[in-house]
Amino acid sequence: MDADLVCQEIVSRAMALRVAVVTETYPPEINGVAMSTGRLVDGLVAAGHRVDLIRPRQPQEGRAWFEEDTEGIDRVLSRGIPLPRYANLQLGLPARKLLMRRWAHQRPDVVQVVTEGPLGWSALTAARKLHLPVISEFHTNFHSYSQHYGVGWLKRPIAAYLRKFHNRADLTLVPTRDLQRALQAHGIPRVEVVSRGVDTRLFDPARRSEALRSSWGLAPGELAVCHVGRIAPEKNLALLEKAFAAIQQRLPAARLVLVGSGPAAEGLRARCPGAVFAGSRSGEDLAAHYASGDLFLFPSLTETYGNVVAEALASGLPVVAYRDAAAKELITPGQEGLLVEAGDEAGFIAHALSLALSPELRQTMALAARARVADLAWQSIVERLVSLQRQVILSAPLFARR
């Protein structure tokens, strides 16, 4: 019997997997979860695995519910409705019956549930009913976001829902060690860390564009202070305004450059008429915006990771941020940027001003920032993910592996 189990394990570790990935957001939608999920799916396919991608139908797509793809991805498109205050995103509606028919016909080796909405819950229910191994992911602090949208009273019920959701899975994945400890302390014991990668070929200081800087109204040597991300209340952009105001008092020619869109953009534009609002950007265009900046300010305290921090570092931008999420994982204070403790607004502003006034220090930090993320290749992240998927599959009851 032991020999049989050893043989089974060897075969299981060598075989290609069929992974069902369930997510309510996916490229070309622009947000950290969508872009990370897209990278991981591409990495799984490149490594020889096959993916069932279950997601809401996006507005530009037809009405077909299933699309077979010869490139290693089968797409199952569910119904969705626009997410409140996130009009460009879809909230996936429940699809338990559809998924049970699909997975009974074509059984995946493991189900990976990326988001915790109705589609994710129904996927968990279907997978449990079919005795499939399940991995969930924790990406967004919805229970923290609630206080920024006038529904703070929902914080405890949302936290309870998330705890129940993730405890139905065999394993939950998070991007940082701090978040792993936080979830375990809140009653979610089975948590592992899978970090996020960054494309250093795309995000590169060599993409700096003097023509782009000139379009922002900057002469050579003048300061561009950048922020990339959703322009929304939960991003703590009031502190960004205060920090830039302090910088502009000393450096009147400095420009604030915001890349992204969101519900707070109109108000921010009215308060900061001299700022550059670049809107949503992607690909080489986004990379050029990063590389053409001089300093990256990131005042958010609601991130589970914060892909933009890694992208800024790869682009050679010193970062000022709170000691939290990706910034805490990736930045050694004084080397790639400066960090302050949560809630220390005066410290954040002081650090932003000190780097704005120190071009030589920014140049030294820019080199260290690029070097810090040089090894965060997506391939290694995918390898870590597959290793955990195989562990979950092998730890499942034998009848769940057939």
C-alpha positions as CSV (number, residue, x, y, z in Angstrom):
1,M,0.0,0.0,0.0
2,D,2.8,2.4,0.9
3,A,4.5,1.7,-2.4
4,D,1.3,2.4,-4.3
5,L,0.9,5.8,-2.5
6,V,4.5,6.7,-3.3
7,C,4.0,5.9,-7.0
8,Q,0.8,7.9,-7.0
9,E,2.5,10.9,-5.5
10,I,5.4,10.7,-8.0
11,V,2.9,10.6,-10.9
12,S,0.8,13.4,-9.4
13,R,3.8,15.6,-9.1
14,A,4.8,15.1,-12.7
15,M,1.4,15.3,-14.4
16,A,0.0,18.5,-15.9
17,L,-3.0,19.9,-14.0
18,R,-6.4,21.1,-15.0
19,V,-7.1,24.1,-12.9
20,A,-10.5,25.8,-12.6
21,V,-9.9,29.5,-11.9
22,V,-13.0,31.4,-10.7
23,T,-12.7,35.2,-10.7
24,E,-15.0,38.2,-11.0
25,T,-12.3,40.3,-12.6
26,Y,-9.9,39.6,-15.4
27,P,-8.0,41.5,-18.1
28,P,-8.7,43.7,-20.0
29,E,-10.2,45.1,-16.7
30,I,-7.5,47.2,-15.0
31,N,-7.0,46.5,-11.3
32,G,-4.4,44.6,-9.3
33,V,-6.5,41.4,-8.9
34,A,-7.3,41.2,-12.6
35,M,-3.7,41.8,-13.7
36,S,-2.3,39.3,-11.2
37,T,-4.8,36.7,-12.1
38,G,-4.1,37.1,-15.7
39,R,-0.4,36.7,-15.1
40,L,-0.9,33.5,-13.1
41,V,-3.3,32.0,-15.7
42,D,-0.7,32.8,-18.5
43,G,2.0,31.2,-16.3
44,L,0.0,28.1,-15.7
45,V,-0.6,27.6,-19.4
46,A,3.0,28.3,-20.3
47,A,4.0,25.6,-17.8
48,G,1.9,23.1,-19.6
49,H,-1.2,23.1,-17.4
50,R,-4.8,23.6,-18.7
51,V,-7.1,26.2,-17.2
52,D,-10.9,26.4,-17.0
53,L,-11.4,30.2,-16.6
54,I,-14.8,31.0,-15.1
55,R,-15.7,34.7,-14.9
56,P,-18.5,37.1,-15.7
57,R,-19.1,38.0,-19.3
58,Q,-17.6,41.4,-20.0
59,P,-19.6,44.1,-21.8
60,Q,-17.8,43.8,-25.1
61,E,-18.3,40.0,-25.3
62,G,-21.1,38.0,-27.0
63,R,-23.7,35.8,-25.3
64,A,-22.0,32.4,-25.6
65,W,-21.5,30.8,-22.2
66,F,-18.5,28.6,-23.2
67,E,-15.5,29.2,-25.4
68,E,-13.0,26.4,-26.0
69,D,-9.5,27.8,-26.6
70,T,-6.7,25.9,-28.3
71,E,-4.1,27.9,-26.2
72,G,-4.8,26.0,-23.0
73,I,-7.7,28.0,-21.6
74,D,-11.4,27.1,-21.8
75,R,-13.6,30.1,-20.9
76,V,-16.9,29.6,-19.0
77,L,-18.7,33.0,-19.0
78,S,-21.3,33.6,-16.3
79,R,-23.8,36.4,-15.9
80,G,-22.8,39.5,-14.1
81,I,-24.0,42.9,-13.0
82,P,-22.0,46.2,-12.5
83,L,-20.4,46.4,-9.1
84,P,-21.7,49.5,-7.2
85,R,-19.1,52.3,-7.3
86,Y,-16.9,50.2,-9.6
87,A,-18.9,50.5,-12.8
88,N,-16.2,49.0,-15.0
89,L,-16.2,45.8,-12.9
90,Q,-18.8,42.9,-12.9
91,L,-20.2,41.2,-9.8
92,G,-20.6,37.6,-10.9
93,L,-24.0,36.1,-10.3
94,P,-24.4,32.6,-8.8
95,A,-23.7,29.8,-11.2
96,R,-23.7,26.6,-9.1
97,K,-25.8,24.5,-11.5
98,L,-23.7,25.6,-14.5
99,L,-20.5,24.8,-12.7
100,M,-21.7,21.4,-11.4
101,R,-22.7,20.3,-14.9
102,R,-19.4,21.6,-16.3
103,W,-17.2,20.0,-13.6
104,A,-19.1,16.7,-13.6
105,H,-18.4,16.4,-17.3
106,Q,-14.9,17.7,-17.2
107,R,-13.5,17.3,-13.7
108,P,-10.7,19.7,-12.7
109,D,-7.9,18.6,-10.5
110,V,-8.3,21.7,-8.3
111,V,-10.6,24.7,-8.1
112,Q,-9.1,28.1,-7.4
113,V,-11.5,30.8,-6.3
114,V,-10.0,34.2,-6.6
115,T,-12.8,36.5,-5.5
116,E,-15.4,36.2,-2.7
117,G,-18.6,37.4,-4.5
118,P,-21.7,35.4,-5.4
119,L,-19.9,33.6,-8.2
120,G,-17.1,32.6,-5.9
121,W,-19.5,31.4,-3.2
122,S,-21.4,29.3,-5.8
123,A,-18.2,27.8,-7.1
124,L,-17.2,26.9,-3.5
125,T,-20.6,25.2,-3.1
126,A,-20.3,23.3,-6.3
127,A,-16.8,22.2,-5.6
128,R,-17.7,20.9,-2.1
129,K,-20.7,19.1,-3.5
130,L,-18.4,17.3,-6.1
131,H,-15.7,16.7,-3.5
132,L,-13.1,18.8,-5.5
133,P,-10.1,20.2,-3.8
134,V,-10.5,24.0,-3.4
135,I,-8.1,26.9,-2.9
136,S,-9.4,30.4,-2.2
137,E,-7.5,33.7,-2.4
138,F,-7.8,36.8,-0.2
139,H,-7.1,40.0,-2.2
140,T,-9.2,42.9,-1.0
141,N,-10.1,44.2,2.4
142,F,-13.8,44.7,1.7
143,H,-14.5,44.8,5.4
144,S,-12.1,47.8,5.7
145,Y,-13.4,49.5,2.6
146,S,-16.9,49.6,4.1
147,Q,-16.0,52.5,6.4
148,H,-15.0,54.6,3.3
149,Y,-18.4,54.3,1.7
150,G,-20.8,55.1,4.5
151,V,-21.6,51.5,5.5
152,G,-19.2,51.0,8.3
153,W,-21.8,49.1,10.2
154,L,-21.3,46.3,7.6
155,K,-17.7,45.8,8.7
156,R,-18.4,43.0,11.2
157,P,-20.9,41.1,9.0
158,I,-18.5,41.2,6.1
159,A,-15.6,40.0,8.2
160,A,-17.8,37.1,9.4
161,Y,-18.8,36.3,5.8
162,L,-15.2,36.3,4.6
163,R,-14.2,34.0,7.5
164,K,-16.9,31.5,6.6
165,F,-16.0,31.8,2.9
166,H,-12.3,31.0,3.3
167,N,-12.8,28.3,5.9
168,R,-14.9,26.3,3.4
169,A,-11.7,26.1,1.2
170,D,-8.9,23.6,1.8
171,L,-6.3,26.5,1.7
172,T,-6.4,30.3,1.4
173,L,-3.6,32.2,-0.4
174,V,-2.5,35.7,0.6
175,P,0.3,37.8,-0.8
176,T,2.2,38.8,2.4
177,R,3.3,37.2,5.7
178,D,1.5,40.0,7.7
179,L,-1.8,39.2,6.0
180,Q,-1.2,35.5,6.7
181,R,-0.8,36.2,10.4
182,A,-3.9,38.6,10.4
183,L,-6.2,36.0,8.8
184,Q,-5.0,33.3,11.2
185,A,-5.6,35.5,14.1
186,H,-9.2,36.1,12.9
187,G,-10.1,32.5,12.7
188,I,-8.8,31.4,9.2
189,P,-6.1,28.8,10.1
190,R,-5.2,27.3,6.7
191,V,-3.3,30.2,5.0
192,E,-0.2,30.2,2.8
193,V,1.8,33.0,1.2
194,V,2.1,33.3,-2.6
195,S,3.6,36.7,-3.4
196,R,3.1,38.6,-6.6
197,G,5.5,39.1,-9.3
198,V,6.4,42.1,-11.4
199,D,7.3,42.3,-15.1
200,T,10.7,43.9,-15.0
201,R,10.9,43.8,-18.8
202,L,7.9,46.0,-19.0
203,F,8.4,48.2,-16.0
204,D,11.9,49.6,-16.7
205,P,13.6,53.0,-16.0
206,A,14.7,52.9,-19.7
207,R,11.1,53.8,-20.7
208,R,11.6,57.3,-19.3
209,S,10.2,59.8,-21.8
210,E,11.2,63.5,-21.9
211,A,8.5,64.1,-24.4
212,L,5.9,62.7,-22.0
213,R,7.4,64.8,-19.1
214,S,7.2,67.9,-21.4
215,S,3.5,67.1,-22.0
216,W,3.0,67.3,-18.2
217,G,4.5,70.8,-18.3
218,L,7.8,69.9,-16.8
219,A,11.2,71.2,-17.9
220,P,14.3,69.0,-17.6
221,G,15.2,68.5,-13.9
222,E,11.8,69.5,-12.6
223,L,10.0,67.1,-10.2
224,A,7.2,64.7,-11.2
225,V,5.4,63.2,-8.1
226,C,3.4,60.1,-9.2
227,H,0.5,58.1,-7.9
228,V,-0.9,55.1,-9.8
229,G,-4.2,53.5,-8.7
230,R,-7.9,53.8,-8.3
231,I,-8.9,57.4,-7.4
232,A,-11.3,56.5,-4.6
233,P,-11.9,57.3,-0.9
234,E,-10.2,54.1,0.4
235,K,-6.9,55.1,-1.2
236,N,-6.4,57.9,1.4
237,L,-5.7,60.5,-1.3
238,A,-6.3,63.4,1.1
239,L,-2.9,62.7,2.5
240,L,-1.4,62.6,-1.1
241,E,-2.9,66.1,-1.5
242,K,-1.3,67.4,1.7
243,A,2.1,65.9,0.9
244,F,2.2,67.3,-2.5
245,A,1.1,70.8,-1.2
246,A,4.1,70.7,1.1
247,I,6.3,69.8,-1.8
248,Q,4.9,72.5,-4.1
249,Q,5.5,75.2,-1.4
250,R,9.2,74.5,-1.8
251,L,9.3,73.4,-5.4
252,P,6.6,75.5,-7.2
253,A,7.3,73.9,-10.6
254,A,6.7,70.3,-9.3
255,R,3.8,68.4,-10.9
256,L,1.5,65.8,-9.4
257,V,0.7,63.0,-11.9
258,L,-2.2,60.7,-11.2
259,V,-2.7,57.6,-13.3
260,G,-6.1,55.9,-12.8
261,S,-9.8,56.6,-12.5
262,G,-12.5,56.4,-9.9
263,P,-15.3,58.1,-8.1
264,A,-13.1,60.6,-6.3
265,A,-11.5,61.9,-9.5
266,E,-13.9,64.8,-10.1
267,G,-13.5,66.2,-6.6
268,L,-9.7,65.8,-6.7
269,R,-9.5,67.5,-10.0
270,A,-11.4,70.5,-8.6
271,R,-9.1,70.7,-5.6
272,C,-5.9,70.2,-7.6
273,P,-6.3,72.1,-10.9
274,G,-2.6,71.9,-11.7
275,A,-2.3,68.2,-11.4
276,V,-2.0,65.9,-14.4
277,F,-4.9,63.4,-14.6
278,A,-3.7,60.7,-17.0
279,G,-6.6,58.4,-16.7
280,S,-6.3,54.6,-16.9
281,R,-3.2,53.3,-18.7
282,S,-1.8,49.9,-19.5
283,G,1.1,48.1,-21.1
284,E,4.0,50.1,-22.4
285,D,2.0,53.4,-22.0
286,L,1.6,52.7,-18.2
287,A,5.3,51.7,-17.9
288,A,6.4,55.0,-19.6
289,H,4.2,57.0,-17.1
290,Y,5.9,55.2,-14.1
291,A,9.5,55.6,-15.6
292,S,8.9,59.3,-16.4
293,G,8.3,60.1,-12.7
294,D,10.8,61.0,-10.0
295,L,9.0,60.1,-6.8
296,F,6.1,57.7,-6.0
297,L,3.7,58.5,-3.1
298,F,1.4,55.7,-1.8
299,P,-0.7,56.7,1.2
300,S,-3.2,53.8,1.1
301,L,-3.8,51.7,4.2
302,T,-6.4,49.3,2.8
303,E,-4.1,47.2,0.5
304,T,-3.6,43.4,0.8
305,Y,-0.6,43.9,-1.4
306,G,-0.4,46.9,-3.7
307,N,1.0,45.8,-7.1
308,V,1.8,49.4,-7.9
309,V,4.5,49.5,-5.3
310,A,6.4,46.7,-7.0
311,E,5.8,48.3,-10.4
312,A,7.1,51.7,-9.2
313,L,10.3,50.1,-7.7
314,A,10.9,48.2,-11.0
315,S,10.6,51.5,-12.8
316,G,13.3,53.1,-10.6
317,L,11.0,55.2,-8.5
318,P,11.8,55.8,-4.8
319,V,8.6,55.2,-2.8
320,V,7.1,56.8,0.3
321,A,4.5,54.6,1.9
322,Y,3.1,53.3,5.1
323,R,4.9,50.2,6.6
324,D,2.2,47.9,5.3
325,A,1.5,45.3,2.6
326,A,3.9,45.3,-0.3
327,A,5.8,48.3,0.9
328,K,6.7,46.6,4.1
329,E,7.7,43.4,2.2
330,L,9.8,45.2,-0.4
331,I,11.3,48.4,1.0
332,T,14.1,48.7,3.5
333,P,13.7,52.2,4.8
334,G,16.5,54.5,3.5
335,Q,17.4,52.1,0.7
336,E,14.5,51.9,-1.8
337,G,12.3,54.5,-0.2
338,L,11.0,55.7,3.1
339,L,8.3,54.2,5.4
340,V,6.2,55.5,8.2
341,E,4.0,53.8,10.8
342,A,0.2,53.5,10.1
343,G,-1.5,56.8,10.8
344,D,1.6,59.0,11.0
345,E,0.5,61.6,8.5
346,A,3.1,64.2,9.6
347,G,5.8,61.6,9.1
348,F,4.5,60.7,5.6
349,I,4.5,64.4,4.6
350,A,8.0,64.9,6.0
351,H,9.4,61.9,4.2
352,A,7.8,63.0,0.9
353,L,9.3,66.5,1.3
354,S,12.7,65.2,2.2
355,L,13.0,63.0,-0.9
356,A,11.5,65.8,-3.1
357,L,14.3,68.0,-2.0
358,S,17.1,65.4,-2.3
359,P,17.8,64.6,-6.0
360,E,21.0,62.8,-5.2
361,L,19.3,60.5,-2.7
362,R,16.5,59.8,-5.1
363,Q,19.0,58.7,-7.7
364,T,20.7,56.3,-5.3
365,M,17.4,54.9,-4.2
366,A,16.3,54.5,-7.8
367,L,19.1,52.1,-8.5
368,A,18.4,50.1,-5.3
369,A,14.6,50.0,-6.1
370,R,15.2,48.4,-9.4
371,A,17.7,45.9,-7.9
372,R,15.2,45.0,-5.1
373,V,12.6,43.6,-7.4
374,A,14.9,42.0,-10.1
375,D,14.1,38.5,-8.8
376,L,10.3,38.8,-8.5
377,A,9.7,37.0,-11.8
378,W,6.2,35.7,-12.4
379,Q,7.6,32.2,-13.3
380,S,8.8,31.6,-9.7
381,I,5.4,32.8,-8.4
382,V,3.6,30.3,-10.6
383,E,6.0,27.5,-9.5
384,R,5.1,28.3,-5.9
385,L,1.4,28.3,-6.7
386,V,1.5,24.9,-8.5
387,S,3.5,23.4,-5.6
388,L,0.7,24.4,-3.2
389,Q,-2.0,23.2,-5.7
390,R,-0.3,19.7,-5.8
391,Q,-0.2,19.6,-2.0
392,V,-3.9,20.3,-1.7
393,I,-4.7,17.7,-4.4
394,L,-2.6,15.1,-2.7
395,S,-4.1,15.8,0.7
396,A,-7.6,15.4,-0.5
397,P,-9.5,12.1,0.0
398,L,-8.7,9.5,-2.6
399,F,-12.2,9.6,-4.1
400,A,-11.7,13.4,-4.7
401,R,-8.6,12.7,-6.9
402,R,-10.2,10.5,-9.5
